[in-house]
Amino acid sequence: MSQTQSKNILITGASGMIGSALVEYLSKCGFSVHQLSRHSSDALFYYDAAAGRVHLCPSIPLLAVINLAGPSIADKRWSEGRKREILDSRQQLTHALATALAESDNKPRSFLSASAIGFYGETGFKVGVDENSPVGSDFLAEVAQAWEEATAPAEAAGINTIHLRFGIVLSPRGGVLKKLLLPFKLGLGGRVGSGLQGMSWISIADVVQIIHKLISNNPECGPINLVAQQPISNLDFSEYLGKSLRRPHFTPLPGFMVKLLFGEMGEALLLGSSRVTSHKLADLGIQLEYPTLPSALTALLNP
């Protein structure tokens, strides 16, 4: 492998919460980070959605490709049309990208493609699952499974493919934590529903460090859960967040209001429950910098 190749990384979804943090982190680590454009056919790396093709720059050999693209699943109610958009957008881009990588004369060493712990479906907080657990049967499990299967061309071409099954990624710049900061700062935060539903989470700082280690070491590990080893109840999460902000946290959002306001999306994302851990992080010798929620919130909210 040439020194030039060892510095080139392609990221899709680079403007999102995880992608932007990853671009910043990997650039500081000395990598040349390239982004996939959806808008300019003159870009070095371009996704032509109408044709269903990804165009790669043949003069830039890639060490790794990190696929994070996909519309938010939490920005609006799930109509049947919206659910189809969530599924198709992930599946189509990922398959087009995997196909382009498989056909490239300069195949990357590794292909890291986003997925989610929704792969396992709703299992409840009492039942623990890890990478050995089977796929679930609800909508989020369907999306995750289709997303992972779309990488098949790259895998068939011998590219080491790692499915990043993200838990709830905590960052003050986006996602769940950003949405909760304002109501909690106003003293209007609290548990959602019963508060007994499990939350499998991870700090954005640990996410970018894990991905850095995966592209550097290139382990053939298959799917890997990006979660802390201590899932927590929504009630405890609310308590820790309130204490971190030094604000009261006794204003609950009842379950019936979640269903009324957000429909199926709210039931799945706010009232759904799982207890997901990872045995592969330990197998790979990866230790989290922020293994507990208090330590993560302290670092995130007091940078």
C-alpha positions in Angstrom: 0.0 0.0 0.0 1.4 3.4 -1.0 1.8 6.3 1.5 -0.7 8.3 -0.6 -3.3 5.6 -0.4 -2.8 5.3 3.4 -4.0 8.9 3.8 -7.2 9.0 1.7 -10.6 8.5 3.3 -14.0 8.9 1.6 -17.0 9.8 3.8 -20.6 9.9 2.8 -23.0 11.9 5.0 -20.0 14.1 6.0 -22.2 17.0 6.9 -24.2 15.1 9.5 -23.6 15.0 13.3 -21.3 11.9 13.2 -19.8 12.8 9.8 -18.8 16.3 10.7 -17.2 15.2 13.9 -15.4 12.4 12.0 -14.1 14.8 9.3 -12.7 17.1 12.0 -11.1 14.2 14.0 -9.6 12.3 11.0 -8.2 15.5 9.5 -6.4 16.3 12.7 -5.0 12.8 12.6 -3.4 13.5 9.3 -5.8 11.8 6.9 -6.9 13.4 3.6 -10.7 13.3 4.0 -12.9 13.4 0.8 -16.6 13.9 0.7 -19.2 12.4 -1.6 -21.2 15.1 -3.4 -24.9 14.7 -4.4 -25.0 18.0 -6.2 -22.0 18.6 -8.4 -21.1 16.1 -11.2 -17.7 17.8 -11.3 -16.8 16.7 -7.8 -14.1 14.2 -7.3 -16.6 11.8 -5.8 -20.2 12.1 -6.9 -23.5 10.2 -6.4 -25.8 10.4 -9.4 -29.0 9.4 -7.6 -31.1 9.5 -10.8 -28.8 6.9 -12.4 -28.1 5.0 -9.2 -24.4 5.3 -9.7 -21.4 6.5 -7.6 -18.5 8.0 -9.5 -15.1 7.6 -7.9 -12.0 9.6 -8.7 -9.7 7.0 -10.3 -6.6 9.1 -9.5 -7.2 9.0 -5.7 -6.7 5.6 -4.2 -8.7 5.2 -1.0 -7.6 3.5 2.2 -11.2 3.3 3.6 -14.7 4.4 2.8 -17.0 5.4 5.6 -20.7 5.4 4.6 -22.9 7.4 7.0 -25.4 8.9 4.5 -29.2 8.6 5.2 -32.0 11.0 6.1 -32.9 11.4 9.7 -35.4 9.0 11.0 -36.5 11.4 13.8 -37.4 14.6 12.0 -41.0 13.9 11.1 -43.9 11.4 11.6 -43.6 8.1 9.8 -46.1 8.0 7.0 -45.9 5.1 4.6 -44.2 7.4 2.1 -41.7 8.6 4.7 -40.8 5.0 5.8 -40.2 4.0 2.2 -37.9 7.1 1.8 -36.0 6.1 4.9 -35.5 2.6 3.7 -34.9 3.3 0.0 -32.4 6.1 0.4 -30.1 4.1 2.6 -30.4 0.9 0.6 -30.0 2.6 -2.9 -27.0 4.8 -2.0 -25.2 2.0 -0.1 -25.7 -0.5 -3.0 -24.5 2.1 -5.6 -21.4 2.8 -3.4 -20.6 -0.8 -2.8 -21.0 -1.6 -6.5 -18.6 1.3 -7.4 -16.0 0.1 -4.9 -16.3 -3.5 -6.1 -15.7 -2.3 -9.7 -12.8 0.0 -8.9 -9.3 -0.8 -10.0 -8.1 0.7 -6.7 -10.3 -1.0 -4.1 -10.2 0.4 -0.6 -8.8 -1.8 2.2 -12.0 -1.4 4.2 -15.6 -0.3 3.9 -17.3 0.9 7.1 -21.0 1.2 6.5 -23.5 2.7 9.0 -26.3 0.6 10.5 -28.0 0.8 13.9 -28.8 -1.3 17.0 -32.4 -1.1 15.7 -31.2 -4.2 13.8 -32.2 -6.3 16.9 -35.7 -4.8 17.2 -37.3 -3.9 20.4 -36.2 -6.4 23.0 -37.0 -4.7 26.3 -34.6 -3.6 29.0 -34.4 -7.0 30.7 -33.2 -8.9 27.7 -29.5 -8.3 26.8 -28.4 -8.5 23.1 -25.0 -8.3 21.4 -23.6 -8.9 18.0 -24.5 -12.6 18.2 -28.2 -11.8 18.5 -30.6 -12.3 15.6 -32.3 -9.6 13.6 -35.6 -8.2 14.9 -39.0 -8.0 13.1 -40.1 -4.3 13.3 -39.6 -1.4 10.9 -36.2 -0.3 12.3 -34.9 -3.9 12.1 -36.1 -4.1 8.5 -34.2 -0.9 7.6 -31.0 -2.0 9.3 -31.0 -5.4 7.7 -31.6 -3.9 4.2 -28.9 -1.3 4.8 -26.4 -4.0 5.7 -27.4 -6.3 2.9 -26.8 -3.5 0.4 -23.1 -3.7 1.0 -23.0 -7.2 -0.6 -21.1 -6.2 -3.8 -18.2 -4.8 -1.8 -18.1 -7.9 0.4 -18.2 -10.2 -2.6 -15.2 -8.3 -4.1 -13.1 -9.0 -1.0 -13.3 -5.6 0.6 -13.3 -5.9 4.4 -16.8 -4.6 5.3 -17.7 -3.6 8.8 -21.3 -2.7 9.7 -21.3 0.1 12.3 -24.4 -0.6 14.5 -24.8 2.7 16.2 -26.6 3.1 19.5 -27.9 6.5 20.6 -25.0 8.8 19.9 -24.7 11.7 22.4 -23.5 15.0 21.1 -24.6 18.6 22.0 -24.4 19.3 18.2 -27.2 17.0 17.2 -29.3 14.0 17.8 -31.2 13.2 21.0 -29.0 15.2 23.4 -29.3 18.4 21.4 -33.1 18.1 21.3 -33.2 17.6 25.1 -30.9 20.4 26.1 -33.3 23.3 25.8 -36.2 21.8 27.7 -33.9 20.6 30.4 -32.2 23.9 30.7 -35.6 25.5 31.1 -36.4 23.1 33.9 -39.0 21.3 31.7 -37.1 18.0 31.3 -38.0 14.6 32.7 -38.7 11.0 31.9 -40.5 9.9 28.8 -43.4 7.6 29.3 -42.8 5.2 32.2 -39.0 6.0 32.1 -38.3 2.3 32.3 -37.3 1.8 28.7 -33.7 1.1 28.1 -31.3 3.4 26.3 -28.1 2.0 24.7 -25.9 5.0 24.2 -22.4 6.1 23.3 -20.5 9.5 23.3 -19.6 11.0 20.0 -16.0 11.3 21.2 -15.9 7.5 21.5 -17.6 7.0 18.2 -14.9 8.9 16.3 -12.1 7.2 18.2 -13.5 3.7 17.5 -13.9 4.4 13.8 -10.3 5.7 13.7 -9.0 2.5 15.2 -11.1 0.4 12.8 -9.7 2.1 9.7 -6.2 2.0 11.1 -6.2 -1.6 12.2 -8.6 -3.0 9.7 -9.9 -5.9 11.7 -12.2 -8.4 10.0 -14.9 -8.2 12.6 -18.1 -7.9 10.6 -20.9 -6.0 12.4 -20.0 -4.2 15.6 -22.2 -2.4 18.1 -21.1 1.1 18.9 -22.5 1.4 22.4 -21.3 1.8 26.0 -21.3 -1.3 28.1 -23.8 0.3 30.6 -27.2 0.7 29.0 -29.4 2.9 31.2 -33.1 3.5 31.7 -34.7 6.7 30.4 -35.5 7.6 34.0 -31.9 7.5 35.0 -30.8 9.2 31.9 -33.1 12.1 32.7 -31.8 12.3 36.2 -28.2 12.4 35.1 -28.8 15.0 32.5 -30.7 17.2 34.9 -27.9 16.9 37.5 -25.3 17.7 34.8 -27.2 20.9 33.9 -28.0 21.6 37.5 -31.7 21.9 36.6 -34.8 20.1 37.9 -35.9 17.1 35.9 -39.4 16.3 37.1 -41.6 17.2 34.1 -42.6 13.9 32.4 -43.7 13.5 28.9 -46.6 10.9 29.2 -46.6 8.0 26.8 -50.0 8.9 25.3 -48.7 12.3 24.4 -45.7 10.8 22.6 -48.1 8.6 20.6 -50.4 11.6 19.9 -47.6 14.0 18.9 -45.2 11.6 17.0 -47.2 8.5 16.1 -45.3 5.4 15.2 -42.0 7.3 15.1 -42.4 8.4 18.7 -43.4 4.9 19.9 -40.3 3.4 18.3 -37.7 6.0 19.2 -38.9 7.4 22.5 -40.9 4.5 24.0 -39.0 1.6 22.5 -36.7 -0.3 24.7 -33.5 -2.4 24.3 -30.4 -3.4 26.2 -27.6 -3.6 23.7 -23.9 -4.2 24.5 -20.9 -5.2 22.5 -18.6 -8.1 23.0 -16.6 -7.2 19.9 -15.2 -3.9 21.3 -13.6 -5.9 24.1 -12.4 -8.6 21.7 -10.7 -5.9 19.7 -9.1 -4.4 22.8 -11.1 -1.1 22.4 -11.8 0.7 25.6 -14.1 3.7 25.8 -12.9 7.0 27.1 -16.3 7.7 28.5 -17.8 4.3 29.7 -20.3 5.8 32.1 -23.1 8.3 31.4 -22.0 10.8 34.1 -18.4 10.9 32.6 -19.8 11.3 29.1 -22.2 14.1 30.0 -19.5 16.0 31.9 -17.2 15.9 28.9 -19.9 16.8 26.4 -21.5 19.6 28.4 -18.3 21.1 29.8 -15.8 20.9 27.0 
